[in-house]
């Protein structure tokens, strides 16, 4: 049994959004089934004492009252990174901290900050020192690169995830990126060698 609070990440729940079921091929019958399924999966993992960072698009189409009802049913101390669909009725929910566009999170399992943003970034602070970037918005349509990954529910079986669960994906992506860089370096060396050879063949 877990003694300490865990930190979870998620994004793009879109509570109340009927259209997202067909748009993202979610395995739910209707919006009520989706909302209840997402709540159940969330609470199966997250305890009241745990911490959840929601990286945007909490609801879409739900009334303020329905959004508050869902919010109150979800376990954990919840923080919001603002998404493009998070209107005032979402931003004014009783989040554990003021909603913001981006957060440099000091995670106890990471030496460098974890960069949280609704949108995927091409580069981010401390990237070259090993900082991780977590994002949402793309619903799994944008492949992660290196040390960045989509934490949206459409990627992670409709449930919040921990950094330890994300880490194998990050390591695989980083290995692919490292291999690509190594191959490019070899190719550039070959190009330089061919250039030197052509130069030496020029008539005096």
Buried (B, 14 or more C-beta within 10 A) or exposed (E): EEEEBBBBBBBBBBBBBBEBBEEBEBEBEEBEEBBEBBBEBBBEBBEEEBBBBBBBBBBBBBEBEBBBBBBEEBBBBBBBBBBEBBBEBBBEBEBEEEBBEBBEBEBEEBEBBBBBBBBBEEEBBBBEEEBBBBBBBBBBEBEBBBBBBBBBBBBBEBBBBBBEBBBEBBEEBBEBEEEEEEEEEEEEEEEEEEEEEEEEEEEE
